[in-house]
Amino acid sequence: MSHLVQSYHKFQTCACHYLKHLDGIPPLLFRLILIFPLYEAGMRKFDNFSSTSNWFASLGMPLPDVMTFLAASAEMVGGIFILIGFATRWAAIPLLVTMLVAALAVHWDNGWYAIAQSSDPEVASRLEMGRSILQEYGNYSWLTAKGNFAILQNGIEFAAIYFAMLASLFFTGGGRYFSVDYWLGKFFTKPQ
C-alpha cells in the first residue's frame, strides 16, 4: 500500500509540475465569461439610470443615485479591468460587494434557481398552461424556434456563481501569461 501511495505522490508531483504552466487558463476563462454579464448590467443601469435609481430606492438602499452610479461603474469599468486582467484583485472587490448585494437584496427570496425547475409540479403546470395558450393563440413554432419557454425564478444562482468566480480572481489574480497584471509583475520584478 505504501508503494502505491508513493507512486501516486510521484505521479501527482510530476503532473503538477507540468500543469502549473497552464494555471493561467482558468482565470482567463472566468474573465472571458464575466465580461458579458458585468458589462451588460452596467450598461443597462446607465441607460436606464432613473428607473434603476428608483428601483434601488424601492429596495430601501440609501442614496439610490449614488448606488446606481457605483454599481454601474463597478460593473462596466471593473468588467473591462477584469477582462484584460488589469488590477484584477482590486476590480474584484466592488464587484464582489455588488454580487453580494444583488443576491441578498434582490434574489434571496426567490430561492436558488435562476430558471424555475420544470420538475416542480407547480412550475410544470404553469409551463403547460403557457404552452397551451401560445399554441392556441400564437405562432408557437416561431416562438419556440430558438428554445423552449421557461419560467424565470430569479433566484441567487447566477449572483452566487459570479461571486465565486470573482472570489477566485480576487485570491489568484488575473492569471499567468494572459493578464496585464502578470506582465506588469514580470516587468517590475527585478531578478534576484
C-alpha positions as CSV (number, residue, x, y, z in Angstrom):
1,M,0.0,0.0,0.0
2,S,2.9,2.4,0.9
3,H,4.4,1.8,-2.6
4,L,1.0,2.7,-4.2
5,V,0.8,5.9,-2.2
6,Q,4.4,6.8,-3.1
7,S,3.8,6.1,-6.8
8,Y,0.7,8.3,-6.7
9,H,2.6,11.1,-5.0
10,K,5.4,10.9,-7.6
11,F,2.9,11.0,-10.4
12,Q,1.0,13.9,-8.8
13,T,4.1,15.9,-8.3
14,C,5.3,15.4,-11.9
15,A,1.9,16.2,-13.3
16,C,1.5,19.3,-11.2
17,H,5.0,20.5,-12.3
18,Y,3.9,20.5,-16.0
19,L,0.4,21.7,-15.3
20,K,1.5,24.8,-13.4
21,H,2.4,26.4,-16.7
22,L,-1.3,26.2,-17.6
23,D,-2.7,27.6,-14.4
24,G,-3.5,30.9,-16.1
25,I,-6.2,29.3,-18.2
26,P,-8.9,29.0,-15.5
27,P,-8.6,32.7,-14.5
28,L,-8.7,33.7,-18.2
29,L,-11.8,31.6,-18.7
30,F,-13.5,33.3,-15.7
31,R,-12.6,36.7,-17.0
32,L,-13.9,35.9,-20.5
33,I,-17.2,34.6,-19.1
34,L,-17.7,37.5,-16.6
35,I,-17.2,40.4,-19.0
36,F,-20.6,39.7,-20.7
37,P,-22.9,39.8,-17.7
38,L,-21.0,42.5,-15.9
39,Y,-20.6,45.0,-18.8
40,E,-24.2,44.4,-20.0
41,A,-25.6,45.0,-16.5
42,G,-23.6,48.2,-16.1
43,M,-24.7,49.5,-19.5
44,R,-28.3,48.7,-18.6
45,K,-28.0,50.6,-15.4
46,F,-26.5,53.7,-17.1
47,D,-29.0,53.5,-20.0
48,N,-31.9,53.4,-17.5
49,F,-30.3,55.4,-14.7
50,S,-33.5,57.0,-13.4
51,S,-35.6,53.8,-13.3
52,T,-32.7,51.9,-11.8
53,S,-32.2,54.5,-9.1
54,N,-36.0,54.4,-8.4
55,W,-35.8,50.6,-8.1
56,F,-32.8,50.8,-5.8
57,A,-34.8,53.2,-3.6
58,S,-37.8,50.8,-3.6
59,L,-35.4,48.2,-2.2
60,G,-34.5,50.5,0.6
61,M,-31.0,51.3,-0.5
62,P,-29.6,54.6,0.8
63,L,-28.5,57.3,-1.7
64,P,-30.0,55.4,-4.7
65,D,-28.5,57.7,-7.3
66,V,-25.0,57.2,-5.8
67,M,-25.6,53.4,-5.5
68,T,-26.7,53.2,-9.1
69,F,-23.6,55.1,-10.3
70,L,-21.3,53.0,-8.2
71,A,-22.9,49.7,-9.2
72,A,-22.9,50.6,-12.9
73,S,-19.3,51.9,-12.8
74,A,-18.1,48.9,-10.9
75,E,-19.7,46.6,-13.5
76,M,-18.6,48.5,-16.6
77,V,-15.1,49.6,-15.6
78,G,-14.4,46.7,-13.3
79,G,-15.7,44.3,-16.0
80,I,-13.2,45.8,-18.5
81,F,-10.4,45.6,-16.0
82,I,-11.3,42.0,-15.2
83,L,-11.4,41.2,-18.9
84,I,-7.8,42.5,-19.6
85,G,-6.5,41.3,-16.2
86,F,-5.5,44.7,-15.0
87,A,-5.8,45.5,-11.3
88,T,-7.8,42.2,-11.2
89,R,-7.9,41.8,-7.4
90,W,-8.8,45.5,-6.9
91,A,-11.5,45.4,-9.6
92,A,-13.0,42.2,-8.0
93,I,-13.7,43.9,-4.6
94,P,-16.5,46.3,-5.6
95,L,-17.9,43.5,-7.9
96,L,-18.0,41.1,-5.0
97,V,-19.9,43.6,-3.0
98,T,-22.3,44.2,-5.9
99,M,-22.9,40.4,-6.3
100,L,-23.5,40.1,-2.6
101,V,-26.0,43.0,-2.5
102,A,-27.7,41.6,-5.6
103,A,-28.0,38.1,-4.1
104,L,-29.3,39.3,-0.7
105,A,-31.5,42.3,-1.7
106,V,-32.9,41.1,-5.0
107,H,-32.7,37.3,-5.4
108,W,-32.6,35.8,-2.0
109,D,-36.4,35.4,-1.5
110,N,-36.6,33.6,-4.8
111,G,-34.5,30.6,-3.8
112,W,-31.5,29.2,-5.6
113,Y,-32.5,28.7,-9.2
114,A,-32.5,31.4,-11.8
115,I,-34.8,29.4,-14.1
116,A,-37.6,27.5,-12.3
117,Q,-37.2,23.7,-12.4
118,S,-39.8,22.1,-14.6
119,S,-39.8,19.1,-12.3
120,D,-41.6,21.2,-9.7
121,P,-45.3,20.3,-10.2
122,E,-46.5,24.0,-9.8
123,V,-43.9,25.1,-12.4
124,A,-44.8,22.2,-14.7
125,S,-48.5,23.2,-14.5
126,R,-47.8,26.8,-15.4
127,L,-45.5,25.9,-18.3
128,E,-48.1,23.5,-19.7
129,M,-50.8,26.3,-19.4
130,G,-48.5,28.8,-21.1
131,R,-47.7,26.3,-23.9
132,S,-51.4,25.6,-24.5
133,I,-52.3,29.3,-24.6
134,L,-49.4,30.0,-27.0
135,Q,-50.3,27.0,-29.2
136,E,-53.9,28.2,-29.5
137,Y,-53.4,31.9,-29.9
138,G,-49.8,32.4,-31.1
139,N,-47.3,31.2,-33.6
140,Y,-45.9,28.5,-31.4
141,S,-43.3,27.2,-33.9
142,W,-41.8,30.7,-34.4
143,L,-41.9,31.4,-30.6
144,T,-40.1,28.2,-29.7
145,A,-37.7,28.1,-32.7
146,K,-34.8,29.4,-30.5
147,G,-35.6,27.3,-27.5
148,N,-38.3,26.2,-25.1
149,F,-40.2,28.5,-22.8
150,A,-39.1,28.7,-19.2
151,I,-40.3,30.4,-16.1
152,L,-37.8,32.8,-14.6
153,Q,-37.5,32.2,-10.9
154,N,-34.8,34.9,-10.4
155,G,-33.0,33.1,-7.6
156,I,-29.4,33.7,-6.4
157,E,-27.9,31.1,-8.7
158,F,-26.1,33.5,-11.1
159,A,-25.1,36.0,-8.4
160,A,-23.6,33.2,-6.4
161,I,-21.7,31.7,-9.4
162,Y,-20.4,35.2,-10.3
163,F,-19.4,35.8,-6.7
164,A,-17.5,32.5,-6.6
165,M,-15.7,33.4,-9.9
166,L,-14.8,36.9,-8.7
167,A,-13.6,35.5,-5.3
168,S,-11.3,33.1,-7.2
169,L,-10.0,36.0,-9.2
170,F,-9.5,38.1,-6.0
171,F,-7.4,35.3,-4.5
172,T,-5.5,34.2,-7.6
173,G,-5.3,37.4,-9.6
174,G,-5.7,37.6,-13.4
175,G,-3.6,34.6,-14.1
176,R,-0.3,33.7,-15.7
177,Y,0.5,34.8,-19.3
178,F,-2.9,36.2,-20.3
179,S,-3.3,39.2,-18.0
180,V,-1.8,42.7,-17.8
181,D,-1.1,42.2,-14.1
182,Y,1.1,39.2,-14.9
183,W,3.2,41.2,-17.4
184,L,3.4,44.2,-15.2
185,G,4.7,42.0,-12.4
186,K,7.3,40.5,-14.8
187,F,8.4,43.9,-15.9
188,F,8.6,45.5,-12.5
189,T,10.1,42.5,-10.6
190,K,13.8,42.7,-10.5
191,P,15.7,39.4,-10.8
192,Q,17.5,38.5,-7.6
